[in-house]
């Protein structure tokens, strides 16, 4: 029997497909990582629990991009250019006042699927990982097994990195509010839903205390007439200790908060003709595949990005390893948290535009594992700015480039200098530093970025409302 068993194991191992890169979680960062790694010649598999790629941009329904409107480079720029082409130009994407780039989540998912397919990415949808073995043998929920040279955690909550033995950062004060987004539309008949379980109208009573109902609804107006409901002021934000709760309880409570909000709009504010759009998500209830988590578990990396590094970049050397940029303020959501008053100083904290170093995606103590979403090595406070879609996309692209270089050259990712990844990203038209002086298509862009990461030129950052800036040659006010 032992001989038969050994022979069987050898045969099974020989039949296990081997990928250069396996990305678990086809979220915003994971999708960008997969596309970049495949374009760079790696054999890539994405394991995604939903039927779509894109994570918070698509599967979670947060189809209003926060920031980087003037820093559109790399895969992020390709994605937004494709959105503009679909809708007839960038002006058409300014349909709601929360963002300059809004879109139907299904359109975004289609664009990302096309980009991944053209790059040669293999995707297993509606699949999860049920077991992880060292370097890296994975058992999937469909019963199959795969092996990865490099494993990337692109999950919403850092589920893979923690199973793989990465060291979790312990600086969290509390979790941000989360949201089960809804996409609704106007019907020509009454679509009032049944009163949701545990409905309490007092939860929503102040939803229009600052803005009138019309402004609240136009906040997330999409170009095709749908409306994204992601309203932080006594709307569908909810505080839950979701990292320590069963996933089904999280979904149930978050969905009920959102359904209660919709019911309140219909019965208290008179919008009985506004209801869930059942032509966006192919789900039984018409809601997204999963909620929008504003933060994940975060893991200790070779670099850790902090608020001070964003505010005073030249007091640190992180900018020399820069691979992604952001220009949004520190946006923390704690309105539903019982501790909201003590946390109010975190809301919309002012910082200049910033860059993020490569080391945040490389965990310490675990080789051949990379982070590719909100699970990066970043302080809890700074996560309020790095969690946003353009930054996550840029860091995912950097992680994908790093993984492909490591595979191609036979090194661990931790052995690859940032300069090699930066060279690939510049080839892709990515911003390394948030200098607004030149766009990726401008002559001299690459040279300016290279001089910036060497410290030969330095930018001056400033905080201006929602769109922060950094210039080498600051224009006159």
ABEGO torsion letter per residue (X at the ends): XAAAAAAAAAAAAAABBBBABBBBGBBAAAAAAAAAAAAAGBBBBBBBABABBGEAAAAAGBABBBEGAAABBEAAAAAAAAAAAAAGEAAAABABAABABBBBAAAAAAAAAAAAAAAGBBBBBGBBBABBBBOBBBBBAAGBBBBBABBBBABAAGAAAAAAGBBBBAABABBBBBBBBBBBBBBABBABBBBBBGBBAAAAAAAAAABBAAAAAAAABBAAGBBBBBBABGBABBBBBAAABBAAAAAAAAAAAAAAAAAAAAAAAGBAABBBBAAABBBAAGBBABBBBABBBBBBBABBBBAAAAABAAABAAAAABABBBABBBBBBAAABAAAAAAAAABGBBBBBBBBBAAAABBBGBBGBBBABAABBBBAAAAAAAABAAAAAAAAAAAAAAAAAAAAAGBBAAABBAAAAAAAAAAAGBBABABAABBAABBGAAAAAAAAAAGABBBBBBBBEABBBBBABBBBX
